[in-house]
Amino acid sequence: MDSIAFWNCRGAKKKESSLYMKEFIKDYKVFFVGLVETKISSFDKTDFDNIMGPNWDFFILPSEGLSGGIMILWRTDIASFSVLKTIYQYVIGDLNVFKKGSWMIATVYGSKEVHKRRLLWDCIHEQLQRKIPSIIGGDFNCILSQEERRGGKKFIFFQGSLEMLKFMNDSDYHDIGVVGPRYTWCNNKVGSGRILKRLDRCLLNSMDLQNIQIIVVRHLARVASDHCPIVLKLFDETRRLARSIKFEDVWLSFKTSEHIVSKIWKKNFVGDDMEVLNKKCKRTLNDLFYWSKNKLKDFSSENDRLKADIVLLQEEEARKGWLDDEKLWKLRAKVREFNVILNYLNTWWKQRAKVKWVVEGDSNTKFFHAFANARRNSNWISQVKNLEGLITEDPREVEEVFFNFFQEKWKERYCSLDN
């Protein structure tokens, strides 16, 4: 887990939003997410723990009716997050990534009105007295140049843009280059009424630019919202993954699996009734596994291909200004197909999470990506607390902690025998 993300999800209760969020958390190893315009007024901690497990925590700034709302989500086994200040336009806090460093993170949902957004700049500027790497991300509802807009009225350098640029210059925040579509928002209209803007961005101060060796900010595809998620990679990290084989619930979604079971069950096996039953179950499971292994590979490759095609079409729209009707229809068809595949993969990940984070109807708990690898990693120890009470992942320190532990146990045992 090495990245953080910001996203205007335009309603976190939507099924498409929850599935897409889980998708980019998995793909880009995201351990901190700032969601804006969640349209959620409350969230139950018990429901959250049942879904995410003990390694996740959250902070919510309630929405006002069906508008606004900010929610912060982070992995507690990787980092801690302490809230410093909140108003209806932002949540500011300190993100402490264990043994990696600390960042001040501001998740922003800027007002569309200039005089209200002015309060945002003043409040954030008050928090910048400390010398600490700082990141501001989210939906600013403001563009800074004609290049950040396509369609609609001609850009005018008005007071809101001037104040945002002044804030960035005075506060030492920088807007770096991005990978992916140029524009982060679209009004989803067709023809001359279609407008694209870069309303969402990620700003870093000079200390961030010095500490992060390779800064990568990605604009992901617009799929489940009219805004792009933004992902910032903070550091490089590799982690070993365990593998397991078991019956997959997703097999039940395909007629082919029924044919495989029927074919195996009709075969004749030698032995008593119990032996025949065991042989049929074992043979059926093996055949289903090897069939699904190729099937899931196809899903994964198709999933990646569709995401790449969606991004290419949206980048083409950004360059040319418009897409003709055929390509626009093609873009919408690919988005629909992408969501269908996400449903299949969603079932696959749900079984690994061992939780029910997808239910019928709307639920304000279903947009989180479950910690799907927790159960699979239970057979090995990746981190321990040392004598100082700090979590460590260094193999040498882990070995030293266990050596000291067994040495103390050995002394207790043989000292008691001597007495």
C-alpha positions as CSV (number, residue, x, y, z in Angstrom):
1,M,0.0,0.0,0.0
2,D,1.8,3.1,-1.2
3,S,-0.8,5.7,-2.6
4,I,-3.4,8.1,-1.5
5,A,-6.5,9.1,-3.5
6,F,-9.1,11.9,-3.7
7,W,-12.5,11.6,-5.4
8,N,-15.7,13.5,-5.9
9,C,-17.9,10.4,-6.0
10,R,-21.2,12.3,-6.4
11,G,-23.0,10.1,-3.9
12,A,-21.2,7.2,-2.2
13,K,-24.3,5.1,-1.9
14,K,-24.4,4.3,-5.7
15,K,-23.4,0.7,-6.5
16,E,-21.2,1.8,-9.4
17,S,-19.3,4.2,-7.1
18,S,-18.6,1.5,-4.5
19,L,-17.4,-1.0,-7.1
20,Y,-15.2,1.5,-8.9
21,M,-13.7,2.7,-5.6
22,K,-12.8,-0.9,-4.6
23,E,-11.3,-1.3,-8.0
24,F,-8.8,1.6,-7.9
25,I,-7.9,0.9,-4.2
26,K,-6.9,-2.6,-5.3
27,D,-5.2,-1.5,-8.5
28,Y,-3.1,1.4,-7.1
29,K,-2.6,0.1,-3.5
30,V,-4.4,3.0,-1.9
31,F,-4.3,3.2,1.9
32,F,-5.9,6.7,2.3
33,V,-8.9,8.0,0.5
34,G,-10.5,11.5,0.7
35,L,-14.1,11.3,-0.6
36,V,-16.1,14.5,-1.2
37,E,-19.7,15.1,-2.1
38,T,-20.6,11.8,-0.3
39,K,-24.2,12.9,0.4
40,I,-24.0,11.0,3.7
41,S,-25.1,12.5,6.9
42,S,-24.0,9.7,9.3
43,F,-22.2,6.4,9.4
44,D,-22.3,3.6,12.1
45,K,-19.0,2.5,13.4
46,T,-20.2,-1.0,14.1
47,D,-21.3,-1.5,10.5
48,F,-18.0,0.0,9.3
49,D,-16.0,-2.5,11.5
50,N,-18.1,-5.4,10.2
51,I,-17.3,-4.5,6.6
52,M,-13.7,-3.3,6.8
53,G,-12.3,-5.1,9.9
54,P,-10.2,-3.7,12.7
55,N,-7.5,-2.4,10.4
56,W,-9.6,0.4,8.9
57,D,-10.9,3.6,10.4
58,F,-12.8,6.7,9.2
59,F,-13.8,10.3,9.9
60,I,-17.0,11.8,8.4
61,L,-18.0,15.4,7.9
62,P,-21.8,15.1,7.4
63,S,-23.5,16.4,4.3
64,E,-26.0,19.2,4.5
65,G,-29.2,17.4,3.4
66,L,-28.4,15.7,0.0
67,S,-25.4,17.9,-0.9
68,G,-21.8,18.0,0.2
69,G,-20.2,15.8,2.7
70,I,-16.6,14.7,3.2
71,M,-15.3,11.3,4.4
72,I,-11.7,10.2,5.2
73,L,-10.8,6.6,5.1
74,W,-7.4,5.1,6.1
75,R,-5.7,1.8,7.0
76,T,-4.8,1.9,10.7
77,D,-2.1,-0.9,10.4
78,I,-0.3,1.3,7.9
79,A,-0.9,4.9,9.1
80,S,-2.7,7.0,11.6
81,F,-4.8,10.1,10.9
82,S,-5.6,12.8,13.4
83,V,-8.1,15.6,12.4
84,L,-6.8,19.1,13.0
85,K,-9.7,21.3,11.7
86,T,-12.9,21.0,9.7
87,I,-15.3,23.3,8.0
88,Y,-18.0,22.4,5.4
89,Q,-15.4,22.9,2.6
90,Y,-12.5,20.8,3.9
91,V,-11.0,18.4,6.4
92,I,-7.4,18.9,7.5
93,G,-5.4,16.3,9.5
94,D,-2.0,14.8,10.0
95,L,-1.3,11.5,8.2
96,N,1.5,9.5,9.9
97,V,2.6,6.6,7.8
98,F,4.5,4.2,10.1
99,K,8.3,4.4,9.5
100,K,7.7,6.4,6.3
101,G,7.0,9.9,7.5
102,S,4.2,12.4,8.2
103,W,2.1,14.5,5.9
104,M,-0.5,17.2,6.5
105,I,-3.5,16.2,4.3
106,A,-6.3,18.6,3.3
107,T,-9.3,17.0,1.6
108,V,-11.1,19.8,-0.2
109,Y,-14.6,20.3,-1.6
110,G,-14.5,24.0,-2.6
111,S,-17.6,26.1,-2.9
112,K,-18.8,27.2,-6.3
113,E,-19.2,30.8,-4.9
114,V,-16.1,32.9,-4.9
115,H,-16.8,34.7,-1.6
116,K,-17.4,31.3,0.2
117,R,-14.3,29.7,-1.4
118,R,-12.2,32.7,0.0
119,L,-12.9,31.2,3.5
120,L,-11.3,28.0,2.3
121,W,-7.9,29.7,1.4
122,D,-7.8,31.7,4.7
123,C,-8.5,28.6,6.8
124,I,-6.0,26.4,5.1
125,H,-3.3,29.2,5.3
126,E,-3.7,29.3,9.1
127,Q,-2.6,25.6,9.3
128,L,0.6,26.2,7.3
129,Q,2.8,27.5,10.1
130,R,4.4,24.1,10.8
131,K,7.2,22.9,8.6
132,I,5.8,19.6,7.4
133,P,5.2,18.0,3.9
134,S,1.6,19.0,2.9
135,I,-0.8,17.8,0.3
136,I,-4.1,19.4,-0.7
137,G,-6.4,17.3,-2.9
138,G,-10.0,17.2,-4.0
139,D,-12.6,19.2,-5.9
140,F,-11.7,22.9,-6.0
141,N,-14.6,23.9,-8.3
142,C,-12.2,26.4,-9.9
143,I,-10.1,26.4,-13.1
144,L,-7.0,28.5,-13.7
145,S,-6.7,28.8,-17.5
146,Q,-8.4,28.3,-20.8
147,E,-6.4,25.0,-21.2
148,E,-8.3,23.6,-18.3
149,R,-11.7,24.0,-20.0
150,R,-13.2,22.6,-23.2
151,G,-16.6,23.8,-24.5
152,G,-19.0,26.3,-23.0
153,K,-18.2,30.0,-22.5
154,K,-14.8,31.4,-23.1
155,F,-12.6,31.4,-20.0
156,I,-12.3,34.7,-18.1
157,F,-9.6,35.3,-15.6
158,F,-11.9,36.3,-12.8
159,Q,-11.5,36.9,-9.1
160,G,-11.8,33.3,-8.0
161,S,-8.9,32.2,-10.2
162,L,-6.7,35.1,-9.1
163,E,-7.3,34.2,-5.4
164,M,-6.5,30.5,-5.9
165,L,-3.2,31.4,-7.7
166,K,-2.4,33.9,-5.0
167,F,-3.0,31.2,-2.3
168,M,-0.8,28.8,-4.1
169,N,2.1,31.3,-4.5
170,D,1.8,32.6,-0.9
171,S,1.5,29.2,0.6
172,D,4.2,27.5,-1.5
173,Y,1.9,24.9,-3.2
174,H,2.6,23.5,-6.6
175,D,0.4,21.8,-9.3
176,I,2.6,19.2,-10.9
177,G,2.0,17.3,-14.2
178,V,-0.4,14.4,-14.3
179,V,-0.9,11.1,-16.1
180,G,-4.3,10.4,-17.7
181,P,-7.1,12.5,-19.0
182,R,-6.5,16.3,-18.9
183,Y,-10.0,17.1,-17.7
184,T,-11.4,15.7,-14.5
185,W,-15.1,16.7,-14.8
186,C,-17.7,16.4,-17.6
187,N,-21.3,17.5,-17.7
188,N,-22.2,14.4,-19.7
189,K,-24.1,16.2,-22.3
190,V,-23.7,15.7,-26.1
191,G,-22.9,18.0,-29.0
192,S,-22.2,21.6,-28.4
193,G,-23.6,21.5,-24.9
194,R,-20.8,19.1,-23.7
195,I,-18.3,20.8,-21.3
196,L,-15.1,19.4,-19.8
197,K,-13.1,21.1,-17.0
198,R,-10.2,20.4,-14.7
199,L,-11.9,21.0,-11.3
200,D,-10.0,18.4,-9.3
201,R,-6.3,18.5,-8.6
202,C,-3.6,17.6,-6.1
203,L,-1.3,20.3,-4.8
204,L,2.0,19.6,-3.0
205,N,4.4,22.0,-1.2
206,S,8.1,22.2,-1.7
207,M,9.0,19.8,1.1
208,D,6.9,17.1,-0.7
209,L,8.7,17.8,-3.9
210,Q,12.0,17.2,-2.2
211,N,11.1,14.1,-0.2
212,I,9.2,12.2,-2.9
213,Q,11.7,10.9,-5.4
214,I,9.3,10.1,-8.2
215,I,6.0,12.0,-8.0
216,V,3.2,10.3,-10.0
217,V,-0.3,11.9,-10.0
218,R,-2.8,10.0,-12.0
219,H,-6.2,11.0,-13.3
220,L,-8.2,7.8,-13.6
221,A,-11.1,7.2,-16.0
222,R,-14.5,8.8,-15.3
223,V,-16.7,5.7,-14.8
224,A,-19.0,5.9,-11.9
225,S,-19.1,9.7,-11.4
226,D,-18.7,12.8,-13.6
227,H,-15.4,13.4,-11.8
228,C,-12.1,11.5,-12.2
229,P,-10.4,9.9,-9.1
230,I,-7.0,11.3,-8.4
231,V,-4.2,9.0,-7.1
232,L,-0.9,10.2,-5.8
233,K,1.9,7.6,-5.2
234,L,3.8,8.6,-2.1
235,F,6.5,5.8,-2.0
236,D,7.5,2.5,-3.4
237,E,6.5,-0.6,-1.5
238,T,6.4,-4.4,-2.3
239,R,4.5,-7.0,-0.3
240,R,4.4,-10.7,-0.5
241,L,1.0,-12.2,-1.3
242,A,-0.1,-15.7,-0.3
243,R,-2.3,-17.8,-2.5
244,S,-5.1,-20.2,-1.8
245,I,-7.5,-22.5,-3.7
246,K,-11.1,-22.8,-2.7
247,F,-14.6,-23.0,-4.2
248,E,-15.5,-19.7,-5.8
249,D,-18.9,-18.1,-5.5
250,V,-18.5,-16.5,-8.9
251,W,-18.6,-19.9,-10.5
252,L,-22.3,-20.0,-9.9
253,S,-22.8,-17.0,-12.2
254,F,-21.9,-19.1,-15.4
255,K,-23.8,-21.8,-17.2
256,T,-20.4,-23.4,-18.1
257,S,-19.8,-24.4,-14.4
258,E,-23.1,-26.2,-14.3
259,H,-22.1,-28.2,-17.4
260,I,-18.8,-29.1,-15.8
261,V,-20.4,-30.4,-12.7
262,S,-23.0,-32.3,-14.6
263,K,-20.4,-33.9,-16.8
264,I,-18.2,-35.1,-13.9
265,W,-21.2,-36.3,-11.9
266,K,-22.3,-38.6,-14.7
267,K,-19.0,-40.4,-14.9
268,N,-18.5,-43.8,-13.2
269,F,-16.0,-44.0,-10.4
270,V,-14.8,-47.2,-8.6
271,G,-15.2,-47.6,-4.8
272,D,-17.9,-47.5,-2.2
273,D,-20.4,-44.7,-1.9
274,M,-18.2,-42.5,0.2
275,E,-15.2,-43.0,-2.0
276,V,-17.2,-42.2,-5.1
277,L,-18.6,-39.1,-3.6
278,N,-15.1,-37.9,-2.5
279,K,-13.7,-38.6,-6.0
280,K,-16.5,-36.8,-7.7
281,C,-16.2,-33.7,-5.5
282,K,-12.4,-33.6,-5.9
283,R,-12.5,-34.0,-9.6
284,T,-15.3,-31.4,-10.0
285,L,-13.4,-28.9,-7.9
286,N,-10.2,-29.4,-9.9
287,D,-12.0,-29.0,-13.2
288,L,-13.8,-25.9,-12.0
289,F,-10.6,-24.4,-10.7
290,Y,-8.6,-24.8,-13.9
291,W,-11.5,-23.6,-16.0
292,S,-12.0,-20.5,-13.9
293,K,-8.3,-19.8,-13.7
294,N,-8.4,-19.0,-17.4
295,K,-11.8,-17.3,-17.1
296,L,-10.6,-14.9,-14.4
297,K,-7.5,-14.1,-16.4
298,D,-9.8,-13.2,-19.3
299,F,-11.8,-10.9,-17.0
300,S,-8.7,-9.2,-15.6
301,S,-7.2,-8.6,-19.1
302,E,-10.6,-7.5,-20.4
303,N,-11.0,-5.2,-17.4
304,D,-7.6,-3.6,-18.0
305,R,-8.3,-3.3,-21.7
306,L,-11.7,-1.6,-21.1
307,K,-10.1,0.9,-18.7
308,A,-7.4,1.7,-21.2
309,D,-9.9,2.2,-24.0
310,I,-12.1,4.4,-21.8
311,V,-9.1,6.6,-20.9
312,L,-8.0,6.8,-24.6
313,L,-11.4,7.9,-25.7
314,Q,-11.6,10.5,-22.9
315,E,-8.1,11.8,-23.8
316,E,-9.1,12.0,-27.5
317,E,-12.1,14.0,-26.5
318,A,-9.9,16.3,-24.5
319,R,-7.5,16.8,-27.4
320,K,-10.1,17.3,-30.2
321,G,-12.8,18.9,-28.1
322,W,-15.6,16.5,-29.1
323,L,-16.3,12.9,-30.0
324,D,-18.6,12.0,-32.9
325,D,-21.8,10.1,-32.1
326,E,-20.3,6.8,-33.0
327,K,-17.3,7.2,-30.6
328,L,-19.5,8.7,-27.9
329,W,-21.8,5.6,-28.2
330,K,-18.7,3.4,-28.1
331,L,-17.5,5.1,-24.9
332,R,-20.8,4.6,-23.1
333,A,-20.9,1.0,-24.2
334,K,-17.4,0.3,-22.8
335,V,-18.4,1.9,-19.5
336,R,-21.5,-0.3,-19.3
337,E,-19.4,-3.4,-20.2
338,F,-16.8,-2.4,-17.6
339,N,-19.4,-2.2,-14.9
340,V,-20.7,-5.7,-15.7
341,I,-17.2,-7.1,-15.4
342,L,-16.7,-5.3,-12.1
343,N,-19.8,-7.1,-10.8
344,Y,-18.2,-10.5,-11.5
345,L,-14.9,-9.4,-9.9
346,N,-16.8,-7.9,-7.0
347,T,-18.2,-11.4,-6.2
348,W,-14.7,-12.8,-6.4
349,W,-13.3,-10.3,-3.9
350,K,-16.3,-10.4,-1.6
351,Q,-15.6,-14.1,-0.9
352,R,-12.0,-13.3,0.0
353,A,-13.1,-10.5,2.3
354,K,-15.4,-12.9,4.2
355,V,-17.9,-10.0,4.7
356,K,-21.2,-8.9,3.2
357,W,-20.2,-5.5,1.8
358,V,-22.7,-5.7,-1.1
359,V,-26.4,-5.8,-0.2
360,E,-29.6,-5.2,-2.2
361,G,-30.7,-1.6,-2.3
362,D,-28.8,1.5,-1.1
363,S,-26.6,1.3,1.9
364,N,-24.2,3.9,3.1
365,T,-21.6,1.2,4.0
366,K,-21.1,-0.5,0.7
367,F,-18.6,1.8,-1.0
368,F,-15.6,0.6,0.8
369,H,-13.1,-1.9,-0.6
370,A,-12.8,-4.8,1.8
371,F,-9.4,-5.9,3.1
372,A,-9.6,-9.0,1.0
373,N,-6.1,-10.4,1.7
374,A,-6.4,-10.4,5.5
375,R,-7.4,-14.1,5.8
376,R,-4.9,-15.3,3.2
377,N,-2.1,-13.7,5.1
378,S,-3.0,-15.2,8.5
379,N,-0.4,-18.0,8.1
380,W,2.6,-15.8,8.3
381,I,3.7,-12.8,10.5
382,S,4.6,-9.7,8.5
383,Q,5.0,-7.3,11.5
384,V,5.3,-7.2,15.3
385,K,5.6,-4.7,18.1
386,N,9.2,-4.2,19.4
387,L,10.1,-3.5,23.0
388,E,9.4,0.2,22.5
389,G,5.8,-0.6,21.4
390,L,6.4,0.4,17.7
391,I,5.2,-1.7,14.8
392,T,8.1,-3.0,12.7
393,E,8.2,-4.9,9.4
394,D,12.0,-5.3,9.3
395,P,12.7,-9.1,9.1
396,R,15.8,-8.7,11.3
397,E,13.8,-6.8,14.0
398,V,11.0,-9.4,13.8
399,E,13.6,-12.2,14.3
400,E,15.1,-10.3,17.2
401,V,11.7,-9.9,18.9
402,F,11.0,-13.6,18.7
403,F,14.5,-14.6,19.8
404,N,14.1,-12.4,22.9
405,F,10.7,-13.8,23.6
406,F,11.7,-17.4,23.4
407,Q,14.9,-16.7,25.4
408,E,12.7,-15.2,28.2
409,K,10.4,-18.2,28.1
410,W,13.4,-20.6,28.3
411,K,14.8,-18.7,31.3
412,E,11.4,-18.8,33.1
413,R,11.0,-22.5,32.5
414,Y,14.5,-23.7,33.6
415,C,14.6,-21.2,36.5
416,S,11.4,-22.7,37.8
417,L,12.8,-26.2,37.4
418,D,15.9,-25.3,39.4
419,N,13.8,-23.9,42.2
